[in-house]
Amino acid sequence: MSEVGSSRAPGTQVLSGGASTASASKGRASNASAFVVKLGGRALEAPGALEACATALRDAASGTPTLVVHGGGAEVSAWCERAGVPPRFADGLRVTDPATLEIAAAVLAGLANKRLVAALRARGVDAVGVSVLDGGIVRARRHANASVLGEVGEVAAVDVSLLATLLAAGRVPVLASLGDDGHGALLNLNADDVAAAIAGALPAGDLVLLSDAPGLVLDGHVVRTLAAPALAATLAHPDVTGGMRPKLRAAGVALAGGVERVHIAAWQGPDTLNDILGGSAVATTLHATHEESHA
């Protein structure tokens, strides 16, 4: 069980041979043991986008252990509106009252997860869909700001043993960001945080955070590279608002856990993943260390 909040806490459980090292594809981190993608954003809900994304994931998974974490924010909001429950957010995170939690659980562990699994399996990918509470993949605790956010959790620890077993068998885990508090209550988890914690626990060579944002935008321009030491100052920039704040914090957790590169980008079509890994996409790539950070 890997404790979150340090680069690698004592007692971290990473099974040898679980996510075995594979030959790196072009542009991918050289010692990548796994490739983690977090899917999110309304772009994936456009007609045909899910299918195109599944094809891109199939290609990315060829020869490299691949794991997918997904949110479902837009669909959760749509179902909330249908039910007469106004979506609310605070500091980029969804405020989750009991009614919203029921909808989020149904969408994340149900519709969103199974649609993605079905799309991947239709393309020959041996996808397995679970929530991160299953098998104790993520141990969560109530969010420090639960008095405002409600039934929202944060990652306390990660156990990669089930994921290592699936990856070693050539399967692609598809993880819904639904957790629990250890006492029988469900918790809504931020998918970026989940992906970052799991990527750090494996550790992965590359973590891609896909959403509606084309990357970190400062002063009207996408920042192409950013070093981890610059994260604190970047979070204080007035342009960093809404969902970008938890994304950058998640990227910092992943880098501290041993992930080589974290990419923040929007879905831009079938070549998105290859372009991100190859460095030609409009995206922000964060490194643990880098000579300079620039737009």
C-alpha positions as CSV (number, residue, x, y, z in Angstrom):
1,M,0.0,0.0,0.0
2,S,1.6,3.2,-1.1
3,E,1.0,6.2,1.1
4,V,0.2,9.4,-0.9
5,G,2.0,12.6,-0.1
6,S,5.7,11.6,-0.4
7,S,7.8,10.5,-3.3
8,R,7.7,6.9,-2.1
9,A,6.7,6.3,1.5
10,P,8.2,3.4,3.5
11,G,6.3,0.2,3.0
12,T,5.1,1.1,-0.5
13,Q,3.8,-2.1,-2.2
14,V,4.9,-2.4,-5.9
15,L,4.9,-6.0,-7.0
16,S,7.9,-7.1,-8.9
17,G,6.9,-8.3,-12.3
18,G,3.5,-6.7,-12.0
19,A,3.6,-3.9,-14.5
20,S,6.6,-5.3,-16.4
21,T,8.9,-3.0,-18.3
22,A,8.2,-2.9,-22.0
23,S,10.0,-1.5,-25.0
24,A,9.3,2.2,-25.1
25,S,7.4,3.5,-28.1
26,K,8.6,6.6,-29.9
27,G,8.6,9.6,-27.7
28,R,7.7,7.7,-24.6
29,A,9.7,7.9,-21.4
30,S,12.6,5.5,-21.8
31,N,12.1,3.4,-18.7
32,A,8.3,3.4,-18.7
33,S,6.9,0.5,-16.8
34,A,3.3,1.6,-17.6
35,F,1.4,4.3,-19.4
36,V,-1.5,5.9,-17.5
37,V,-4.2,8.0,-19.2
38,K,-6.9,10.0,-17.4
39,L,-9.9,10.6,-19.7
40,G,-12.2,13.5,-19.2
41,G,-13.7,16.5,-20.9
42,R,-16.7,17.2,-23.0
43,A,-14.7,16.6,-26.2
44,L,-14.9,12.9,-25.6
45,E,-18.7,13.1,-25.6
46,A,-18.9,14.5,-29.2
47,P,-20.3,12.0,-31.7
48,G,-17.7,9.4,-32.5
49,A,-15.2,10.8,-30.1
50,L,-15.4,7.9,-27.6
51,E,-14.8,5.4,-30.4
52,A,-11.9,7.3,-31.8
53,C,-10.4,7.6,-28.3
54,A,-10.8,3.9,-27.8
55,T,-8.9,3.3,-31.0
56,A,-6.1,5.6,-29.9
57,L,-5.9,3.8,-26.5
58,R,-5.7,0.4,-28.3
59,D,-2.7,1.7,-30.3
60,A,-1.1,3.2,-27.2
61,A,-1.6,-0.1,-25.3
62,S,0.2,-2.1,-27.9
63,G,3.4,-3.4,-26.3
64,T,3.1,-1.2,-23.1
65,P,1.1,-1.9,-20.0
66,T,-1.7,0.7,-20.1
67,L,-4.2,1.8,-17.5
68,V,-7.1,4.2,-17.9
69,V,-8.7,6.4,-15.3
70,H,-11.9,8.3,-16.2
71,G,-14.1,10.9,-14.8
72,G,-17.5,11.8,-16.2
73,G,-18.1,15.3,-15.0
74,A,-20.1,16.5,-17.9
75,E,-22.4,13.5,-17.9
76,V,-22.8,13.7,-14.1
77,S,-23.8,17.4,-14.5
78,A,-26.2,16.6,-17.2
79,W,-27.9,13.9,-15.1
80,C,-28.0,16.2,-12.1
81,E,-29.8,18.9,-14.2
82,R,-32.3,16.3,-15.4
83,A,-33.0,15.4,-11.7
84,G,-33.3,19.1,-10.7
85,V,-30.0,19.0,-8.7
86,P,-27.9,22.1,-9.7
87,P,-24.2,21.3,-10.2
88,R,-21.9,23.2,-7.9
89,F,-18.2,23.5,-7.7
90,A,-15.6,24.9,-5.3
91,D,-11.9,25.3,-6.2
92,G,-12.4,23.2,-9.3
93,L,-14.0,20.3,-7.4
94,R,-17.6,19.1,-7.5
95,V,-19.7,19.9,-4.4
96,T,-21.3,16.5,-3.8
97,D,-24.4,16.3,-1.6
98,P,-26.1,13.0,-1.1
99,A,-28.3,13.4,-4.2
100,T,-25.3,14.3,-6.3
101,L,-23.4,11.3,-4.9
102,E,-26.1,8.9,-6.0
103,I,-26.0,10.3,-9.6
104,A,-22.2,10.4,-9.6
105,A,-21.9,6.8,-8.5
106,A,-24.4,5.6,-11.1
107,V,-22.7,7.5,-13.9
108,L,-19.0,6.9,-13.0
109,A,-19.3,3.2,-12.1
110,G,-22.1,2.5,-14.5
111,L,-22.6,4.4,-17.8
112,A,-19.3,6.1,-18.2
113,N,-17.2,3.0,-17.2
114,K,-19.1,0.4,-19.2
115,R,-19.4,2.5,-22.3
116,L,-15.6,2.9,-22.4
117,V,-15.0,-0.8,-21.6
118,A,-17.4,-1.8,-24.4
119,A,-15.7,0.6,-26.9
120,L,-12.2,-0.8,-26.0
121,R,-13.3,-4.5,-26.1
122,A,-14.9,-3.8,-29.5
123,R,-11.4,-2.9,-30.7
124,G,-9.8,-6.0,-29.4
125,V,-8.6,-4.5,-26.1
126,D,-9.0,-6.8,-23.1
127,A,-10.4,-4.0,-20.9
128,V,-11.6,-4.7,-17.3
129,G,-13.8,-2.0,-15.7
130,V,-13.8,-1.4,-12.0
131,S,-14.1,1.4,-9.5
132,V,-11.0,2.3,-7.5
133,L,-12.8,1.1,-4.3
134,D,-12.8,-2.4,-5.7
135,G,-10.0,-4.6,-4.3
136,G,-8.9,-1.7,-2.2
137,I,-7.0,-0.1,-5.1
138,V,-7.4,3.3,-3.5
139,R,-7.9,3.9,0.2
140,A,-9.6,7.2,0.6
141,R,-10.4,9.6,3.4
142,R,-12.9,12.4,3.5
143,H,-11.6,15.6,1.9
144,A,-10.0,18.1,4.2
145,N,-12.7,20.6,2.9
146,A,-15.6,18.2,3.3
147,S,-17.6,20.8,5.2
148,V,-17.9,22.6,1.8
149,L,-17.5,19.8,-0.7
150,G,-19.7,17.2,1.0
151,E,-19.3,13.5,0.1
152,V,-15.9,14.0,-1.6
153,G,-12.8,12.1,-0.7
154,E,-9.1,12.4,-1.3
155,V,-6.5,9.6,-1.9
156,A,-4.8,8.4,1.3
157,A,-3.0,5.3,-0.1
158,V,-2.8,3.1,-3.2
159,D,-2.5,-0.7,-3.4
160,V,-1.3,-1.7,-6.9
161,S,-1.5,-5.5,-6.4
162,L,-4.7,-6.0,-8.3
163,L,-3.7,-3.6,-11.0
164,A,-0.3,-5.4,-11.4
165,T,-2.1,-8.7,-11.8
166,L,-4.4,-7.3,-14.5
167,L,-1.5,-5.6,-16.3
168,A,0.7,-8.7,-16.2
169,A,-2.1,-10.7,-17.8
170,G,-2.2,-8.2,-20.7
171,R,-5.4,-6.6,-19.6
172,V,-6.2,-2.9,-19.6
173,P,-7.8,-1.7,-16.3
174,V,-10.4,1.0,-16.8
175,L,-10.9,2.7,-13.4
176,A,-13.9,4.8,-12.3
177,S,-13.0,7.5,-9.7
178,L,-15.4,6.3,-7.1
179,G,-14.1,5.5,-3.6
180,D,-15.3,4.8,-0.1
181,D,-14.4,5.9,3.4
182,G,-13.7,2.4,4.7
183,H,-16.9,2.4,6.8
184,G,-19.4,1.7,4.0
185,A,-20.0,5.2,2.7
186,L,-19.2,6.1,-1.0
187,L,-17.0,9.1,-1.8
188,N,-16.7,11.0,-5.1
189,L,-13.0,11.3,-6.0
190,N,-11.2,13.6,-8.4
191,A,-10.1,11.6,-11.3
192,D,-6.9,13.6,-11.8
193,D,-5.9,12.9,-8.2
194,V,-6.7,9.2,-8.6
195,A,-4.7,8.9,-11.9
196,A,-1.7,10.7,-10.4
197,A,-1.6,8.6,-7.2
198,I,-1.8,5.4,-9.2
199,A,0.7,6.5,-11.7
200,G,3.1,7.4,-8.9
201,A,2.6,4.1,-7.1
202,L,3.3,1.9,-10.2
203,P,5.3,4.1,-11.2
204,A,4.4,5.1,-14.8
205,G,6.7,6.6,-17.3
206,D,4.1,8.9,-18.7
207,L,0.8,10.2,-17.3
208,V,-1.6,12.0,-19.6
209,L,-4.4,14.1,-18.1
210,L,-7.0,14.7,-20.9
211,S,-9.7,17.2,-20.4
212,D,-11.2,20.3,-22.0
213,A,-8.1,22.4,-21.3
214,P,-5.4,22.5,-24.0
215,G,-2.8,22.7,-21.2
216,L,-1.7,25.3,-18.8
217,V,-2.5,28.7,-20.2
218,L,-0.7,31.7,-18.8
219,D,-1.0,35.2,-20.2
220,G,-2.9,33.8,-23.2
221,H,-0.4,31.2,-24.2
222,V,-0.1,27.5,-23.6
223,V,3.0,26.7,-21.4
224,R,4.7,23.9,-23.3
225,T,7.0,22.7,-20.5
226,L,7.1,23.2,-16.7
227,A,9.5,22.0,-14.1
228,A,8.2,20.6,-10.8
229,P,10.0,23.2,-8.7
230,A,8.0,25.9,-10.5
231,L,4.6,24.4,-9.5
232,A,4.2,26.4,-6.3
233,A,4.7,29.8,-8.1
234,T,2.5,28.7,-11.0
235,L,-0.4,27.8,-8.7
236,A,-0.2,31.4,-7.3
237,H,-0.6,32.9,-10.8
238,P,-4.0,34.6,-11.3
239,D,-4.6,32.8,-14.5
240,V,-4.6,29.4,-12.7
241,T,-8.2,28.9,-11.8
242,G,-11.0,26.3,-11.7
243,G,-10.1,22.7,-12.7
244,M,-6.5,23.6,-13.6
245,R,-5.6,24.0,-10.0
246,P,-6.3,20.4,-9.0
247,K,-4.7,19.2,-12.3
248,L,-1.4,20.9,-11.4
249,R,-1.5,19.7,-7.8
250,A,-2.1,16.1,-9.1
251,A,0.8,16.5,-11.6
252,G,3.0,17.4,-8.6
253,V,2.0,14.3,-6.7
254,A,2.7,12.1,-9.8
255,L,6.1,13.6,-10.3
256,A,7.0,13.2,-6.7
257,G,6.0,9.6,-6.9
258,G,8.4,8.8,-9.7
259,V,6.5,9.5,-12.9
260,E,8.8,10.9,-15.5
261,R,6.4,13.1,-17.4
262,V,2.9,14.4,-16.9
263,H,1.1,15.8,-19.9
264,I,-2.0,18.1,-19.6
265,A,-3.9,18.4,-22.9
266,A,-7.3,18.3,-24.6
267,W,-8.6,15.6,-26.9
268,Q,-7.7,16.8,-30.4
269,G,-8.6,13.8,-32.5
270,P,-7.3,10.3,-33.2
271,D,-3.6,11.2,-33.2
272,T,-3.8,13.0,-29.8
273,L,-2.0,10.4,-27.7
274,N,0.8,9.8,-30.2
275,D,1.2,13.6,-30.7
276,I,1.4,14.1,-27.0
277,L,4.0,11.4,-26.4
278,G,5.9,12.6,-29.5
279,G,6.0,16.2,-28.3
280,S,4.1,17.7,-31.3
281,A,0.7,18.3,-29.6
282,V,-0.5,21.5,-28.1
283,A,-0.1,20.5,-24.5
284,T,1.8,21.2,-21.3
285,T,4.4,18.6,-20.3
286,L,5.7,18.7,-16.7
287,H,9.0,17.2,-15.7
288,A,10.5,16.4,-12.3
289,T,13.4,18.6,-13.3
290,H,13.9,20.7,-16.4
291,E,16.4,23.4,-17.4
292,E,13.7,25.9,-18.1
293,S,10.0,26.4,-18.0
294,H,8.5,28.3,-20.9
295,A,5.5,28.9,-23.1
